[in-house]
Amino acid sequence: MKQQTVRPSAAGPVDHAIDRPSKTGARRIRRPLDVTWLNFTVRRTGRLLVSLGVLVTASFFMIHLVPGDPVRASLGSSAPQELVEARRAALGLNDPIWSQYVHYLKNLLAGDFGESITRPGLSVSQIIGQRLPATIELAGLAFVIAMLVSIPLGVLMAALTRGGRRQRTELAFTSSSIVFAAIPEFILAVGLVCLFGQGVGLLGIFPVAGRSGPLSLVLPVISLAVAPTVVLARVVRVEVLTVMEADYIRTARSKRLRAWRLYLRHALPNAVTATLTLSGLLLGGLIAGTVLVESVMAWPGLGSSMVSSILTKDYPLVQGIVLVYGVVVLVINLVVDVVLAVLDPRSAIQES
């Protein structure tokens, strides 16, 4: 039988986007990569905008549903009623709630977060600008330490316990990681203060209040980093153990490669996807966890300002801080999705 050859047509080259016919006779059309990335970008941008809208609306109405008079709380119980009413009128708190919401959206689109009720003369943007660097420093260091400790620890535990070996070591690791992951950050912070705090702790090594230098970072950073570290270490261990059973790892092992090269060069890069996904979620949790840790440690960040502004019913400041926290978490999730799509384009194709 004479074999037929396929020649390019005069109209142009053969379209490589069409796969060969399948067993059922149907042809599967693959979409161009640029269209896939365009769909992925549109979907992610749409989700981000919807999430921002929900965040802005929820933060506004949630704060206004808190009982109490913020003006009376800021001026004190002895302030004249005329002064209170004048202040409420100046802040627009006597307007209907829908009118306040529309006014808030207009100011927000113009980049104006409003003025603090309890700190006259200071805008919310100024307060956030003063406090945000301290919170980023705290959460960023905790995240870096969690990544630097959890990945080597997870790989080491996978190497030690592979194939059912060292069951006591595996039991000790899993049990201790569950315990440390279950301890809330602020409880751990109180325990560390009682043990290592200067003037109040048994050992009295590290400062327990304020942002006074590198030593003042130790206790709050440890309080934030412990839970993410043990969680990530468990995930890395499980992923590495799964990858080690793959065929290409067996092939690499048959070439008698050194153990460190087998784990670090072949197993770890293929196990990092799930770790990266979870690390993005944990970074968002670290940002939120700074609220209580900063209050315990008297850290001059957004968290302590948020707690004090809730107690004094400072609506504009609470809304601004909640919005900043929410935007940071949303942006982190978006960045993680994009990085995962770059590392594994199949995830972008599946989303599209």
N, C-alpha and C positions, 0 to 999 in steps of 0.2 A: 504494500500500500504506500502510495507516494505521500510523503510528509509535506504538509502545507506550512508555509512561512508567513509570518505577519509582517507586513511592510508598513511604514508610516504613510499616512495618507497625504495628499497634497495640501490639505487644510492645515496640517501641523503635526506635531509628535503625538504619539499615543498617550491618552489620558491615564496617568498612573494613579489617579484617585479612585479608579474602578478596580475592585478586586476580581480574582478569578471566580467563575461560577462555583457555588457550593454544591454539596451532594444533592440538594433538592432542586438544583437548577436555577435558583434565584441568585441574583447578583447583589452584593452589599456595597453600597456607595459610601465611601469615607469622605467626611467633610474636610475641607482644607484646614490646616492648622491655624491660620489667621482668623478664620470664622469661629473656630472653637474658642480661641483666646478672647475674641470679642464678646462672645456669649458669656464666657466666664466673668469677664470684667463687668459687663452690664448687670449680671445677676448679683455679683458681690456689691457693686455700687448701689443697686436698688435696695438690697438688704440693709446696707449701712444707713441709707437715708431713712428708711422706715424705722430702723432701730433708734436713730437720733430723734425722730419725731415722737416716738413712744417715750423715750427717755425724758425729753423736754416736758411733755405733757404730764407724765407721771410725777416728775419732781415738783412741778408747780402745784398740782392739786393735792399731792400728798402732804406737802408742807402746810398748805392752807387749811387742811382738815384737822391739824393739830389744835386742840382747844387752848384758849388763852389769848390775851391781848399783847402782841409784841411791843407796842408803843408803851403801854403801862409797865411792862417788864423792864424796858430800857430806861424809862424816866424815873421809875421808883413809885412805890405806893403813896408817897406823900406829895407827888406832883399835882398841881391844880388840874381840874378836869378840862378847863379851857385850853391849857397848854397841850394836854393829851389829844383833844379833838383837833387842834390846829396842826399838830404833828401828823395825825392820821390823814387829814385832808391833804397835807403836803406830799405824803407818800402815796396817795391814791387808794388807801385801804378802805375808804368809805364807798368806793365805786362798786358796782356789781362784779361778781367773780369773773364773768365772761369778759367784761371790759378790762379788768386787770390782766387777764390772760392775753388778750390781744395786744395790750400795751407792752406786756412782757416780751411777746414774740417780736414786736417791732424793735424794741431796744436790743434784743438778743441778735437780731439780724444785722443791726448796726454796730455790733461789738460792744454794747454797753450792758454789763451785768447788774447795774444799779449801784446804789449806795448802801453801805451797812447801816442798819438801824441803831445798833448799840455803839457804833464808832462813827459819830457824825464827822463829816469831812473826809472820810476815807472811802474810796470806791472799792467794790468787791474785787475788781481787777487788780488793784494795788495790793490788797491783802493776799490774794492768790499768788501774785508774782513774788511776794516776800516769802511765802510759806512753801510753795511748790518745790523749789530746789532741795529742801531738807527731806521731803517725802520721797522724791526721786532718788536721792542719795541712799536712803535707807532701803527702799525696795530694790533698787538696782544692785547694791552690794549683796543683799540677801539672795537675789536670783543668781548672780555670778557664782557665789559660794555654793549654792545648791547644785548648779550644773557641774562645777569643777569637782565636787565630792561625789555626786550621785552616779555619774557615768563611769568613772573608774571603779567605784564600789560595786555597781551592778555587774560590770564585766568580770571583776574579780570573783564575786559570788557565783556567777555562772560557770566560771572556769573551775572553781572548787567543788561545786555541787553537780556538775554535769554527769549524766548517767546514773543518778541515784547515789552518788558517793557523798560521804560526809553528811549523813542525815542529821546529826546533832547540830552541825554548823548551819545547815539549812533551817532547822527548826528555831534555833536561836535568832537567826537573822529575820525570818518572817514574823516571829512573835514580837521581837523588839520593835520592828518597823511598824507593826500594827499599833502598838502602844504609843509610840512617839507621834504617829500620824493622827491619833485620836485626841491628843492633848491640844486644846485651843491655844492660840498664840499668846493671848493675854495671861492665861494661867501659867504658861511656861515662863513668861516674862516676870510674873510675881515670884515664881520659884527661884529664878536666877538672881533676882534682886535679894531675896532672903539668903541666898548662898554666897554670892560674890559681890554684893553691893557695898560700897564704901559707907561706913557709918552705921549701916543697918544689917549687913550680912555677916555670916560666920567668918568668911575669909577676908572680906573688905578689900577687894582688888580693883574693881572697876566703878566708875561713876554711875549713878543711878538716875540722874536728872539732867536735862539740858543737853545742848550741843556744844561741848567744850573741847573737842579735839578727837583724835583717833580712838582713844580709849573709851570715849562715851558712845562709840558706835558698836562696841563688842556685844553688849547684852541685848540691845534691840535687834541687831542683825541676826544673832543666834536664835532669838525668839521667833523671828520670821522664817529663818532658813531651815529649821529642823524638820518640820512636817513635809515641805516640798522635797527635801533631800531624800528622805526615806521612801516617799511615794515614787519618785523618779527612779531610785535605785532598784526598787522591786520591778518596775516596768522594764528597765534596761535588762535586768537579769532574765526575765521571762522572754523578752524579744530575742536576746542573744541565744538562749537555749533553743528557741524555735528555729532560728536561722542556722544554728549548728547542725540541725538534722537535714538541711537541704542538700540536694545532690551536688551542687558546685562546691560546697564545703567538704563533702566526702572526697571529691576529686582533688581539691587543694590539700587535704590531709594525706591523700595517697602519694603526693609529691614530697612528703616528709618536710613540709615547711615548719619553721619554728613556731612555737605556740603563740608568742606575742604577735608575730606577723599574721597568724591565722585569725586571731581574735580582733586585732586592731585594724588590719587592712581589709579583711574579707567579711568578717561577721558584723563588726560594729557599724560600718556605713550602711548596711542593709537593715539594721535594726533601729536606725535613728529616726525613722519616719514617725512611729508611734510616740517616741520620746519627744520629738519636736512638737507634735500636736498637744500632748499633755503639758509640756513646758509652757506653751502659750497660755493655756488655761490657768496653770499655777502662777504665772506672772500676774495675770489679772487678779487672782486670789491674793497674791502678795500685796498688790496695790490696795485692795480693800482691807486686808489684815492690818495695815499700818494704822488704821483708825484707833483701835483699842490699844495697840502696843505703844503708840505715841502718847496716849493718855496716861498709861501706866508709867512710862519713862519720862514724862513731861518733855517730850521731843517737840521742838517748835516747827511742826509741819502742818499739813492740811488736816490730818486726822484729829489732832487736839483742837484745832480751830473749829472743826465741824461739830465735835461734841459740845464745846462751850457755846457755839451759836445755836445748837438745838435747845440747850437749856435756857438760853435767853430769848428764844423764838425770833432770832434774826433771820427772817425769811430770805432776803436777797443773798446773804452770805451762804446759807445752807443750800439754796438752789444753785448758786455758782459752783460750790465745792462738789455737790453731787453730780453736776453736769461735767465737771472736769474729770472726776473719777470714771464716770460712764464713758466719756469720749476716749479716755486712755484705754479702757478695757476693749472697746469696740475696735479701735485702731490696732491694738495688739492682735486681736482675733483676725482682722483683715490681713495683717502682715504675715501671720502664720499660714493662713490659707494660700496666699500668693507664694510663699516660700515652698510650701508643700507641692503646689502645682508646678513650680519650677523644677523641684527635685524629682517629682513623679508626675509627668504630664497626663498619665492616665486618670488621675483624680480630676483634672480640669475637664477632660473629655466626658467622664461620667457625670459631672455636674451639669455639663451643657447638653 
